[in-house]
């Protein structure tokens, strides 16, 4: 190795040592700053803050679980449970869909509808939402919760009993024939309403 090469090598070593010293000094300074910050931390304060954060996280998780389990405002549920038991298990924000006033509820605020539809004893029909009246609701796009009375689709029945009848006072059929015609109404059959087979359930709605 020539003297020049030796000189370059020694210079490189010196540079490395200086750079390392500066780096170590920088790290040392940072560590001192961290140690100073740590010494200023009050363990009791940190514990209290962490406890508050944990409590808040648990509360939010409970709210989320409740929302997932019990549904959102405006949801409707069928149940075999009466209102007292249903609300005991699902929360007081659920009420029977019985035509009651719900002024002040979130559902009232969101929809502007502050009187519930009365779903007792009637069937639920899907909103038409621009479907053809020929294949959907003949009344078209009704307001949500709108009541629709029962109705028969327009149709007709007719009967005529016509013929020729005549008998003489002697009991033979030799006399002149007389045309006659009978018409009238069919006898009543059936019950008090027209309905499909069904099962009766409670209908609940979430208002808050």
C-alpha positions in Angstrom: 0.0 0.0 0.0 1.4 3.4 -1.0 1.7 6.3 1.4 -1.2 8.0 -0.3 -3.4 5.0 0.1 -2.5 4.7 3.7 -3.3 8.3 4.2 -6.7 7.9 2.6 -7.5 4.9 4.7 -6.5 6.7 8.0 -8.7 9.7 6.9 -11.7 7.4 6.3 -11.3 5.8 9.8 -11.1 9.3 11.5 -14.2 10.4 9.6 -16.1 7.3 10.6 -15.1 7.9 14.3 -16.2 11.5 14.2 -19.5 10.7 12.5 -20.2 8.0 15.0 -19.4 10.3 17.9 -21.8 12.9 16.6 -24.5 10.2 16.0 -24.0 8.8 19.5 -24.1 12.3 20.9 -27.4 12.9 19.1 -28.9 9.7 20.5 -27.6 10.4 23.9 -29.3 13.8 23.8 -32.6 12.4 22.7 -32.5 9.7 25.5 -31.9 12.5 28.0 -34.9 14.3 26.7 -37.0 11.2 27.0 -35.8 10.4 30.5 -36.7 14.0 31.5 -40.2 13.6 30.1 -40.7 10.3 31.8 -39.6 11.7 35.1 -42.3 14.4 34.8 -45.1 11.8 34.3 -47.4 11.2 37.2 -48.4 7.5 37.3 -51.7 8.2 39.0 -52.7 10.7 36.4 -51.8 8.3 33.6 -53.8 5.5 35.3 -56.8 7.8 35.6 -56.6 8.9 32.0 -56.3 5.4 30.8 -59.3 4.3 33.0 -61.4 7.1 31.5 -60.4 6.1 27.9 -61.2 2.5 28.7 -64.6 3.4 30.2 -65.4 5.5 27.1 -64.4 2.7 24.8 -66.6 0.2 26.7 -69.6 2.6 26.5 -69.2 3.1 22.8 -68.9 -0.7 22.3 -72.0 -1.3 24.3 -73.9 1.3 22.2 -72.7 -0.4 19.0 -73.6 -3.8 20.3 -77.1 -2.5 21.3 -77.6 -0.9 17.9 -76.6 -4.1 16.1 -78.7 -6.3 18.4 -81.8 -4.1 18.7 -81.8 -2.3 15.3 -82.1 1.3 14.2 -84.8 3.9 14.5 -87.7 3.1 12.2 -87.0 -0.7 12.2 -90.1 -2.9 12.5 -90.1 -6.4 14.1 -92.6 -9.1 14.4 -92.7 -11.1 17.7 -94.6 -13.6 19.7 -93.8 -11.7 22.9 -96.3 -9.3 24.4 -95.2 -5.6 24.7 -94.1 -5.8 28.4 -91.8 -8.8 27.8 -90.6 -7.5 24.4 -89.5 -4.2 25.8 -87.9 -5.9 28.8 -85.6 -7.9 26.5 -85.1 -5.3 23.7 -85.3 -1.9 25.4 -87.9 0.8 26.0 -87.2 2.4 22.6 -89.5 -0.3 21.0 -93.3 0.2 21.1 -96.3 -1.6 19.8 -97.4 -0.3 16.4 -100.8 0.7 17.6 -101.5 4.2 16.3 -100.1 6.0 19.3 -98.7 9.5 19.3 -94.9 9.6 19.3 -94.3 13.4 19.3 -90.8 14.2 20.6 -89.3 10.8 19.4 -86.4 10.5 17.0 -88.7 8.8 14.5 -91.0 11.8 14.6 -88.1 14.1 14.0 -86.7 12.1 11.2 -89.9 11.4 9.3 -92.3 14.2 10.3 -94.8 11.4 11.1 -95.7 11.7 14.7 -98.6 9.3 14.9 -97.8 5.6 14.3 -99.7 3.5 11.8 -102.0 1.0 13.5 -100.8 -2.4 12.5 -103.1 -4.3 14.8 -105.2 -6.9 13.0 -104.1 -5.9 9.5 -101.5 -7.1 6.9 -98.4 -5.2 5.9 -98.0 -4.3 2.3 -94.7 -3.3 0.7 -94.3 0.3 -0.6 -95.0 0.4 -4.3 -92.0 2.6 -5.1 -92.9 3.4 -8.8 -93.9 -0.2 -9.6 -96.6 -0.6 -12.2 -100.1 -0.4 -10.8 -101.0 -3.4 -12.9 -98.5 -5.7 -11.1 -98.1 -3.8 -7.8 -100.4 -1.6 -5.6 -103.3 -0.3 -7.7 -103.3 2.8 -5.6 -99.7 3.6 -6.7 -97.2 5.4 -4.5 -99.0 5.8 -1.2 -97.4 7.6 1.8 -95.5 5.3 4.2 -97.9 4.1 6.9 -101.0 4.8 4.8 -104.0 2.6 5.6 -105.8 0.9 2.7 -109.3 -0.6 3.3 -110.4 -4.0 2.1 -111.8 -4.4 -1.4 -112.8 -6.9 -4.0 -111.4 -6.7 -7.5 -114.1 -5.7 -9.9 -115.9 -8.7 -11.4 -119.4 -9.9 -12.2 -121.7 -12.9 -11.7 -124.9 -13.5 -13.6 -127.4 -16.3 -14.0 -130.6 -16.7 -16.0 -133.0 -19.7 -15.8 -135.2 -19.5 -18.9 -137.6 -22.0 -20.4 -141.1 -22.8 -21.7 -143.8 -24.1 -19.3 -147.5 -24.9 -19.7 -149.9 -27.5 -18.4 -153.6 -27.5 -18.9 -156.1 -27.7 -16.1 -156.6 -31.3 -17.1 -153.0 -32.1 -16.4 -151.8 -32.7 -19.9 -149.3 -30.7 -22.0 -151.5 -30.1 -25.0 -152.3 -26.5 -24.2 -150.4 -23.4 -25.5 -146.9 -23.0 -24.2 -145.9 -20.0 -22.1 -142.3 -18.7 -22.0 -140.9 -17.8 -18.6 -137.7 -16.4 -17.2 -136.2 -16.5 -13.8 -133.4 -14.4 -12.5 -132.1 -13.3 -9.1 -129.2 -13.3 -6.6 -127.1 -16.2 -5.5 -127.3 -17.1 -1.8 -124.7 -15.7 0.6 -121.8 -17.9 1.5 -118.6 -17.3 3.5 -117.5 -15.4 6.6 -117.2 -11.8 7.7 -114.1 -11.0 5.6 -111.9 -12.2 2.7 -108.4 -13.2 3.8 -105.6 -15.6 3.1 -104.3 -18.1 5.7 -102.3 -16.3 8.3 -100.6 -16.2 11.7 -101.2 -13.5 14.3 -98.1 -11.8 15.6 -97.2 -8.6 17.5 -95.8 -5.7 15.4 -93.2 -3.4 17.1 -91.3 -0.3 15.8 -88.2 1.4 17.2 -88.9 5.1 17.8 -85.6 6.1 19.5 
